[in-house]
Amino acid sequence: MPLTEQQAAEIEVARAQRTETARPTVPALEALLYKAIPVLDHGLVRVIDYMGDDAAIVQAARVSYGRGTRRVSEDSGLIRYLMRHRHSTPFEMCEIKYHVKLPIFVARQWIRHRTANVNEYSARYSILDREFYLPAPEHLAAQSSVNRQGRGDVLEGAEAAHVLDLLREDATRTYDHYAEMLNEDEAGAARDPSRQGLARELARMNLTLNTYTQWYWKIDLHNLFHFLSLRADAHAQYEIRAYADAMLDTVAAWVPVACQAFRDYRLGAVTLSAQMLAAVQRMLAGEAVEQGNSGLNRREWTELTAALGRG
Ligand SMILES: Cc1cc2nc3c(=O)[nH]c(=O)nc-3n(C[C@H](O)[C@H](O)[C@H](O)COP(=O)(O)OP(=O)(O)OC[C@H]3O[C@@H](n4cnc5c(N)ncnc54)[C@H](O)[C@@H]3O)c2cc1C
């Protein structure tokens, strides 16, 4: 678990506090609140706060004075209809705030999602921890020969051991230099009183991208689903997907009906182009459709046959 004893104790104190509220709460998410969900070797995701629930989506869609809910099946049907038809604004009425600890190279992909509010740990103000991401052996993959953005087979034996040594040595060496340039020990005292020490905002620049950073990240449910549709997807890099998968579990606890609709109509769904749909219609009519007569290029054809389980 990537927590110090003090951090774990602070979480327990926060979890023990109770506040009376007239606002709706979700028991399944309350059970997870503040708890650190481990991700990768030193990372974590924690839910810090949230607003709304499945009923809030319904309430907004019906612009109701009260909770706005009717029969469970009607509410569920409405949420699924909204998701199916990309009627997105009712989902924006729910918000969630996470605390995430993640390697800098993952943060760089993550920050491209512009619709969240972010506050990152300041390495101008504080000293970053000596923590680096080292992939587990099963995630130490070779470059894919067919996909320039993907991974191929897992590295094995001496090559895998050598790569792990390089990653560990480089990260350790640059962190040691960082500490030397700062000239500060963990308590903030000068290591060498004869030196001034370089400013924190400058000393950080040679740290490796597998160094862990942290941030608070707040987003509404519509945009969270967009993030998850891209990052909990098989095309996303494993490391960011590990975070997305952990967050998807928290969303399932928070808004189970909306989350299931998302899984059914977005995450597990396939979009067909007009030409793909025409090809499928011809197949269903009994025609022998091949790539050459399908109207699709080779890549589109591969994607279609894979989606249809014929690849
Ligand atoms: C598998 C994968 C590979 C990728 N490869 C690369 C790569 O090689 N290089 C690279 O640079 N990026 C890459 N990306 C990042 C990608 O291009 C997007 O920047 C990232 O996924 C964020 O998507 P988004 O802009 O839709 O999300 P968000 O920023 O969360 O935005 C959500 C939606 O809000 C709207 N929106 C937000 N801000 C604006 C705005 N300012 N103007 C107009 N509309 C806005 C858009 O409709 C957008 O889709 C990759 C992403 C994935 C998932």
The ligand as an SDF file (V2000), in Angstrom:
LIG
                    3D

 53 58  0  0  0  0  0  0  0  0999 V2000
   -5.3950    5.9740  -27.4760 C   0  0  0  0  0  0  0  0  0  0  0  0
   -5.0470    7.4380  -27.4670 C   0  0  0  0  0  0  0  0  0  0  0  0
   -3.9520    7.8840  -28.1950 C   0  0  0  0  0  0  0  0  0  0  0  0
   -3.6150    9.2670  -28.1960 C   0  0  0  0  0  0  0  0  0  0  0  0
   -2.5170    9.6920  -28.9030 N   0  0  0  0  0  0  0  0  0  0  0  0
   -2.1780   11.0050  -28.8810 C   0  0  0  0  0  0  0  0  0  0  0  0
   -1.0200   11.5040  -29.5810 C   0  0  0  0  0  0  0  0  0  0  0  0
   -0.3110   10.7510  -30.2230 O   0  0  0  0  0  0  0  0  0  0  0  0
   -0.7250   12.8170  -29.5050 N   0  0  0  0  0  0  0  0  0  0  0  0
   -1.5010   13.7050  -28.8060 C   0  0  0  0  0  0  0  0  0  0  0  0
   -1.1860   14.8980  -28.7780 O   0  0  0  0  0  0  0  0  0  0  0  0
   -2.5940   13.2720  -28.1380 N   0  0  0  0  0  0  0  0  0  0  0  0
   -2.9530   11.9660  -28.1540 C   0  0  0  0  0  0  0  0  0  0  0  0
   -4.0550   11.5520  -27.4610 N   0  0  0  0  0  0  0  0  0  0  0  0
   -4.8500   12.5390  -26.7090 C   0  0  0  0  0  0  0  0  0  0  0  0
   -6.1550   12.8950  -27.4600 C   0  0  0  0  0  0  0  0  0  0  0  0
   -5.8940   13.4630  -28.7290 O   0  0  0  0  0  0  0  0  0  0  0  0
   -6.9770   13.8860  -26.6200 C   0  0  0  0  0  0  0  0  0  0  0  0
   -6.2340   15.0760  -26.4290 O   0  0  0  0  0  0  0  0  0  0  0  0
   -7.3240   13.3340  -25.2450 C   0  0  0  0  0  0  0  0  0  0  0  0
   -7.8070   12.0150  -25.3520 O   0  0  0  0  0  0  0  0  0  0  0  0
   -8.3880   14.2240  -24.5940 C   0  0  0  0  0  0  0  0  0  0  0  0
   -9.5700   14.0780  -25.3260 O   0  0  0  0  0  0  0  0  0  0  0  0
  -10.6320   15.2500  -25.4210 P   0  0  0  0  0  0  0  0  0  0  0  0
  -10.0070   16.4710  -25.9960 O   0  0  0  0  0  0  0  0  0  0  0  0
  -11.8190   14.7050  -26.1420 O   0  0  0  0  0  0  0  0  0  0  0  0
  -10.9980   15.4150  -23.8620 O   0  0  0  0  0  0  0  0  0  0  0  0
  -11.3590   16.7030  -23.0070 P   0  0  0  0  0  0  0  0  0  0  0  0
  -10.2600   17.6840  -23.0060 O   0  0  0  0  0  0  0  0  0  0  0  0
  -11.8040   16.1690  -21.6730 O   0  0  0  0  0  0  0  0  0  0  0  0
  -12.5490   17.3340  -23.7060 O   0  0  0  0  0  0  0  0  0  0  0  0
  -13.8240   16.6900  -23.7390 C   0  0  0  0  0  0  0  0  0  0  0  0
  -14.5840   17.2790  -24.8890 C   0  0  0  0  0  0  0  0  0  0  0  0
  -14.8170   18.6610  -24.6060 O   0  0  0  0  0  0  0  0  0  0  0  0
  -14.6970   19.4160  -25.7960 C   0  0  0  0  0  0  0  0  0  0  0  0
  -13.6260   20.4060  -25.5970 N   0  0  0  0  0  0  0  0  0  0  0  0
  -12.7960   20.4940  -24.5270 C   0  0  0  0  0  0  0  0  0  0  0  0
  -11.9990   21.5660  -24.6470 N   0  0  0  0  0  0  0  0  0  0  0  0
  -12.3080   22.1360  -25.8220 C   0  0  0  0  0  0  0  0  0  0  0  0
  -11.8180   23.2600  -26.5320 C   0  0  0  0  0  0  0  0  0  0  0  0
  -10.8840   24.0440  -26.0300 N   0  0  0  0  0  0  0  0  0  0  0  0
  -12.3520   23.5360  -27.7170 N   0  0  0  0  0  0  0  0  0  0  0  0
  -13.3290   22.7740  -28.2340 C   0  0  0  0  0  0  0  0  0  0  0  0
  -13.8440   21.6930  -27.6260 N   0  0  0  0  0  0  0  0  0  0  0  0
  -13.3350   21.3750  -26.4340 C   0  0  0  0  0  0  0  0  0  0  0  0
  -14.3970   18.4390  -26.9210 C   0  0  0  0  0  0  0  0  0  0  0  0
  -15.6060   18.0580  -27.4960 O   0  0  0  0  0  0  0  0  0  0  0  0
  -13.8030   17.2660  -26.2100 C   0  0  0  0  0  0  0  0  0  0  0  0
  -13.9730   16.0410  -26.8850 O   0  0  0  0  0  0  0  0  0  0  0  0
   -4.4080   10.1990  -27.4460 C   0  0  0  0  0  0  0  0  0  0  0  0
   -5.5220    9.7300  -26.7400 C   0  0  0  0  0  0  0  0  0  0  0  0
   -5.8430    8.3760  -26.7310 C   0  0  0  0  0  0  0  0  0  0  0  0
   -7.0300    7.9130  -25.9180 C   0  0  0  0  0  0  0  0  0  0  0  0
  1  2  1  0
  2  3  1  0
  2 52  2  0
  3  4  2  0
  4  5  1  0
  4 50  1  0
  5  6  2  0
  6  7  1  0
  6 13  1  0
  7  8  2  0
  7  9  1  0
  9 10  1  0
 10 11  2  0
 10 12  1  0
 12 13  2  0
 13 14  1  0
 14 15  1  0
 14 50  1  0
 15 16  1  0
 16 17  1  0
 16 18  1  0
 18 19  1  0
 18 20  1  0
 20 21  1  0
 20 22  1  0
 22 23  1  0
 23 24  1  0
 24 25  2  0
 24 26  1  0
 24 27  1  0
 27 28  1  0
 28 29  2  0
 28 30  1  0
 28 31  1  0
 31 32  1  0
 32 33  1  0
 33 34  1  0
 33 48  1  0
 34 35  1  0
 35 36  1  0
 35 46  1  0
 36 37  1  0
 36 45  1  0
 37 38  2  0
 38 39  1  0
 39 40  1  0
 39 45  2  0
 40 41  1  0
 40 42  2  0
 42 43  1  0
 43 44  2  0
 44 45  1  0
 46 47  1  0
 46 48  1  0
 48 49  1  0
 50 51  2  0
 51 52  1  0
 52 53  1  0
M  END
$$$$
